[in-house]
Amino acid sequence: MADITLTAGVRQNLLSLQQTADMMALTQNRLATGKKVNSALDNPINFFTSQSLSNRASDLSSLLDGISNATQTLQAADNGITSLTKLVKSAQALAKQAQQSAATTAKVTGSVDGLTAATVHAFTATKTLTVSDGTTTATYTAVAADDVQDVLDAINNTANLNIEATLTDSGEIQLENTVGGNIVIAGTGSAADLLTLGLVAGTTTGSVNDDRTDLAAQFDDMRSQIDDLAADSGYNGKNLLDGDDLKVIFNEDSTSTLSIAGVTYDAAGLGVTATTGDFQSDFEVEAKLDELSAALTTLRTHAAAFGSSLSVVQTRQDFTKSMINTLQVGSDNLVLADSNLEGANMLALQTRQSLSTTALSLAAQASQSVLRLFG
């Protein structure tokens, strides 16, 4: 291409017009993208700093779903504990109702008080004491220096015997048939031997209390409901009441976490066992009330623990949202353009472009005046 010689005035005005066009293109790009820094070429420090802040905000944002799921899982567990507490209280009401119903099972209370498990009795050595429920018989054979606990063990350790032997608060031997049957006391010892334990040979009759039987059946149904409710207390495949553990990650490099240990809170896990004697004995009813009381304590304790974990997770969730906002604002402050300023710049550049065009035209007219010499 042949060189074209321009006058100094034309070349200067052309350069000014080109610079104005470049600035207009830059301003238009800022207005279109909303950013004053669109690449590392615009401002390397601001560009890469903004990118780092945005990346961290993005990483934290991806953790919010996990934190939200953890919150819902804990709330599901808390809902489960609340409902389990109601079911345990209902079972407790059934046991108390059975307790208020007259027990018709056979019960024998010894006439000698003040006994302890370690009391040595004067039962004649080699003589026997038998305690039977009519089907199964426990036999105690006396040995010199035996104590009361040896007698209790001989009775309570006999398989399939429906009789419980205990000491009352006042220290009397108490025998109770757990299924409403009879208690038969006999043995090869003399009456005096039996009296060392406060017992008398003979039969004490008992019968089944149908009301207690019905309440025992309701109690066992309630246990099944406890099992079902515990199994249904999960969220998104995690059930803190069915043995699942939960780990919540709070930051992008997984150095800040919260581990929540799951529990097994079905009836067995809460220590609430099924009835074995249809509530026919006060001994069984009282044992069930003790189990239910312990279960309530366990539920309340863990409700507080889950509540504390839920508070931590919710606090970290709010903190993460605030941190994401802070990081994004910081990132934007480094690269975003002021649309008002850029709009004013564009207006000024358009005016400058118009003036530069006019100036270029005037400069060109000086060259055109030469043509008049040939006119």
C-alpha positions in Angstrom: 0.0 0.0 0.0 1.4 3.4 -1.0 2.2 5.8 1.8 -0.2 8.7 2.1 1.2 11.9 3.6 -1.1 13.7 5.9 -0.6 17.2 7.3 0.4 17.5 10.9 -3.0 19.0 11.8 -5.0 16.2 10.1 -2.8 13.5 11.7 -3.1 15.1 15.2 -6.9 15.2 14.9 -7.1 11.7 13.5 -5.1 10.4 16.5 -7.4 12.2 18.9 -10.4 10.7 17.1 -8.9 7.2 17.4 -8.1 7.6 21.1 -11.7 8.8 21.7 -13.0 5.8 19.8 -10.9 3.4 21.9 -12.2 5.0 25.1 -15.7 4.8 23.9 -15.3 1.1 23.2 -13.9 0.6 26.7 -16.7 2.5 28.3 -19.3 0.7 26.2 -17.8 -2.6 27.3 -18.0 -1.5 31.0 -21.6 -0.5 30.6 -22.5 -3.8 28.8 -20.8 -6.0 31.4 -21.3 -3.9 34.4 -17.6 -4.4 35.3 -14.6 -2.0 35.1 -12.2 -5.0 35.3 -13.1 -7.7 32.8 -9.8 -9.4 32.5 -6.4 -9.5 34.1 -5.2 -7.0 31.4 -7.5 -4.4 33.0 -6.1 -4.7 36.5 -4.3 -7.9 37.5 -4.4 -7.3 41.2 -8.1 -6.5 41.4 -9.0 -9.2 38.9 -7.3 -12.1 40.6 -8.3 -10.9 44.1 -11.9 -10.7 43.1 -11.7 -14.1 41.5 -10.3 -15.6 44.7 -13.1 -14.0 46.8 -15.7 -15.2 44.3 -14.3 -18.8 44.3 -14.5 -18.9 48.1 -18.0 -17.6 48.1 -18.9 -20.3 45.6 -17.3 -23.0 47.7 -19.2 -21.9 50.8 -22.4 -21.7 48.9 -22.1 -25.3 47.8 -21.8 -26.3 51.5 -25.1 -24.6 52.4 -27.2 -27.5 51.0 -25.3 -29.9 53.3 -25.8 -27.6 56.3 -29.5 -27.2 55.4 -29.9 -31.0 55.2 -28.2 -31.4 58.6 -30.6 -28.8 60.1 -33.6 -30.8 58.8 -32.1 -34.1 60.0 -31.7 -32.7 63.5 -35.2 -31.2 63.4 -36.6 -34.6 62.4 -34.8 -36.2 65.3 -36.0 -33.6 67.7 -39.6 -34.1 66.4 -39.1 -37.9 66.9 -37.9 -37.4 70.5 -40.9 -35.2 71.3 -43.3 -37.8 69.9 -41.4 -40.7 71.6 -41.7 -38.8 74.9 -45.5 -38.7 74.4 -45.7 -42.4 73.7 -43.5 -43.3 76.7 -45.8 -41.2 78.9 -48.8 -43.0 77.4 -47.2 -46.3 78.3 -46.5 -45.0 81.8 -50.1 -44.1 82.1 -51.0 -47.7 81.2 -48.7 -49.1 83.8 -50.0 -46.8 86.5 -53.6 -47.8 85.6 -52.6 -51.4 86.1 -51.0 -50.5 89.4 -54.2 -49.0 90.5 -56.1 -52.2 89.6 -56.2 -54.7 92.5 -53.6 -57.4 92.0 -55.1 -60.8 92.4 -51.9 -62.7 92.0 -50.7 -64.7 95.0 -48.3 -62.8 97.3 -46.7 -64.0 100.5 -44.9 -61.6 102.8 -42.8 -63.1 105.6 -43.5 -62.3 109.2 -39.9 -61.6 110.2 -38.7 -58.1 109.4 -35.3 -56.5 109.6 -33.7 -59.1 107.4 -30.9 -58.1 104.9 -29.4 -60.0 102.1 -26.4 -60.8 104.3 -28.4 -62.0 107.3 -27.4 -65.5 108.4 -30.5 -67.5 109.1 -30.9 -70.5 111.4 -32.3 -72.9 108.9 -31.2 -76.5 109.7 -28.4 -77.7 107.5 -29.3 -80.1 104.7 -33.0 -79.3 105.2 -34.9 -78.0 102.2 -37.3 -75.2 101.4 -39.4 -75.6 98.3 -41.4 -72.8 96.5 -43.6 -73.8 93.7 -46.0 -72.0 91.3 -47.9 -75.3 90.7 -45.8 -76.2 87.7 -42.2 -75.4 88.5 -40.5 -75.8 91.9 -37.5 -74.1 93.3 -35.6 -76.0 96.0 -33.2 -74.5 98.5 -31.0 -76.9 100.5 -29.6 -75.3 103.6 -25.9 -75.0 104.3 -24.4 -73.9 107.5 -23.8 -70.1 107.6 -26.0 -69.5 104.5 -27.6 -66.0 104.4 -30.9 -64.7 103.1 -29.4 -63.9 99.7 -28.7 -67.6 99.1 -32.4 -68.3 99.7 -33.5 -65.5 97.3 -31.0 -66.7 94.6 -32.3 -70.3 94.8 -35.8 -69.1 94.1 -35.0 -66.4 91.5 -32.5 -68.5 89.6 -34.9 -71.4 88.9 -35.8 -71.5 85.3 -39.4 -71.1 84.3 -40.5 -70.4 87.8 -43.1 -67.6 87.8 -42.3 -66.5 91.3 -40.1 -63.5 92.3 -38.4 -63.4 95.7 -37.4 -60.0 97.1 -36.9 -58.2 100.3 -39.3 -55.4 101.2 -38.2 -52.0 102.4 -38.8 -53.2 106.0 -36.6 -56.3 105.5 -39.2 -59.0 105.0 -39.0 -61.8 102.5 -41.7 -61.4 99.8 -42.8 -64.0 97.3 -45.0 -63.0 94.4 -46.4 -65.0 91.5 -45.8 -63.0 88.4 -48.6 -64.5 86.2 -51.5 -64.7 88.6 -51.0 -68.3 89.8 -50.5 -69.8 93.2 -47.6 -70.0 95.6 -46.9 -73.3 97.4 -44.4 -73.3 100.3 -43.1 -76.6 101.6 -39.9 -78.4 102.5 -38.3 -81.0 104.7 -37.4 -78.5 107.4 -39.5 -78.1 110.5 -42.0 -75.3 111.0 -39.4 -73.6 113.2 -36.9 -73.7 110.3 -39.4 -71.9 108.0 -40.2 -69.3 110.7 -36.5 -68.3 110.7 -37.3 -66.8 107.4 -40.8 -65.7 108.4 -42.5 -68.2 106.1 -45.2 -70.8 106.8 -45.9 -73.9 104.8 -49.1 -73.9 102.7 -50.7 -72.7 99.5 -51.6 -69.1 98.7 -54.0 -68.9 95.8 -54.1 -66.3 93.1 -56.1 -65.7 89.9 -55.7 -63.7 86.7 -56.8 -60.1 86.6 -58.3 -59.6 83.1 -58.0 -55.8 83.4 -54.3 -56.1 84.0 -54.0 -58.5 81.1 -55.7 -56.0 78.7 -53.5 -53.2 79.9 -50.4 -55.4 79.4 -51.5 -56.0 75.8 -52.0 -52.3 75.2 -48.5 -51.7 76.8 -46.9 -54.1 74.3 -48.8 -52.4 71.4 -47.4 -49.1 72.6 -43.9 -50.6 72.5 -44.5 -51.4 68.8 -45.5 -47.8 68.2 -42.3 -46.6 69.8 -40.3 -48.9 67.4 -42.2 -47.6 64.4 -41.9 -43.9 65.3 -38.2 -44.2 65.9 -37.7 -45.9 62.5 -39.7 -43.1 60.8 -37.7 -40.2 62.3 -35.2 -39.9 59.5 -34.6 -37.2 56.9 -33.0 -37.7 53.5 -31.7 -41.2 54.4 -30.3 -40.2 57.8 -32.0 -41.2 61.0 -30.3 -40.1 64.2 -32.8 -42.1 66.3 -32.0 -45.3 64.4 -28.2 -45.4 64.9 -27.0 -43.2 62.0 -24.2 -40.7 62.7 -24.1 -37.2 61.1 -21.1 -35.1 60.1 -21.6 -31.5 59.1 -18.9 -29.6 57.2 -18.8 -25.9 57.7 -15.9 -24.6 55.6 -14.4 -25.2 52.2 -11.3 -27.2 53.3 -13.3 -29.4 55.8 -11.3 -28.3 58.8 -14.4 -27.0 60.6 -16.9 -29.8 61.2 -19.5 -31.0 63.7 -20.0 -34.7 64.4 -23.3 -35.8 65.8 -23.5 -39.4 67.2 -26.8 -41.1 66.5 -28.7 -43.2 69.0 -31.0 -46.2 68.8 -34.2 -45.2 70.5 -36.6 -47.9 69.7 -38.2 -49.6 72.7 -35.3 -51.9 73.3 -32.8 -49.0 73.0 -34.8 -47.0 75.6 -34.7 -50.0 77.9 -38.5 -50.6 77.8 -39.0 -54.4 77.7 -42.1 -56.4 76.8 -44.4 -57.7 79.5 -43.7 -61.2 80.6 -46.5 -61.7 83.2 -49.4 -59.7 81.8 -49.0 -57.2 84.6 -50.4 -59.7 87.0 -47.9 -58.8 89.7 -47.1 -55.5 91.2 -43.4 -56.5 90.9 -43.6 -56.4 87.1 -45.7 -53.2 87.0 -43.2 -51.4 89.3 -40.3 -52.7 87.1 -42.0 -51.3 84.0 -42.6 -47.9 85.7 -38.9 -47.8 86.6 -38.0 -48.6 82.9 -40.3 -45.9 81.6 -39.0 -43.3 84.1 -35.4 -44.0 83.0 -36.5 -43.8 79.3 -38.0 -40.4 79.9 -34.8 -39.2 81.5 -32.8 -40.5 78.5 -35.1 -38.8 76.0 -35.0 -35.5 77.8 -31.2 -35.6 78.1 -30.7 -36.3 74.4 -33.3 -33.8 73.4 -31.1 -31.2 75.0 -28.1 -32.6 73.3 -29.8 -32.5 69.8 -31.1 -29.0 70.6 -27.6 -27.8 71.3 -26.3 -29.3 68.1 -29.2 -27.8 66.1 -28.4 -24.4 67.6 -24.8 -24.7 66.4 -25.7 -25.8 62.9 -28.3 -23.0 62.5 -25.7 -20.5 63.8 -23.1 -21.7 61.3 -25.7 -21.6 58.5 -26.5 -18.0 59.2 -22.8 -17.2 59.5 -22.0 -18.9 56.2 -24.8 -16.9 54.4 -23.4 -13.7 55.9 -19.8 -14.7 54.9 -20.9 -15.5 51.3 -22.5 -12.0 51.1 -19.4 -10.3 52.5 -17.1 -12.2 50.1 -19.3 -11.4 47.1 -19.6 -7.7 48.0 -15.9 -7.5 48.4 -15.3 -9.2 45.1 -17.8 -6.9 43.3 -16.3 -3.8 44.9 -13.0 -4.6 43.1 -14.3 -5.1 39.6 -17.8 -3.6 39.2 -18.2 -0.4 37.3 -20.1 2.7 38.4 -22.8 2.8 35.8 -23.6 6.5 36.5 -20.0 7.4 36.1 -19.6 5.3 32.9 -22.7 6.8 31.5 -21.4 10.3 32.1 -18.1 9.3 30.5 -19.9 7.9 27.5 -21.8 11.2 27.0 -18.6 13.2 27.3 -16.8 10.9 24.9 -19.6 11.2 22.4 -19.3 15.0 22.6 -15.5 14.7 22.2 -16.0 12.4 19.2 -18.3 14.9 17.6 -15.8 17.8 18.2 -12.9 15.7 17.0 -14.7 14.9 13.8 -15.4 18.6 13.3 -11.7 19.5 14.0 -10.6 16.8 11.5 -12.9 18.3 8.9 -11.4 21.8 9.5 -7.9 20.5 9.3 -8.7 18.8 6.0 -10.1 22.0 4.6 -6.7 23.6 4.9 -5.4 21.0 2.5 -8.4 21.5 0.2 -7.6 25.2 -0.2 -4.7 24.2 -2.5 -7.3 23.1 -5.1 -8.6 26.7 -5.4 -5.3 27.6 -7.0 -6.3 25.4 -10.0 -9.8 26.8 -10.2 
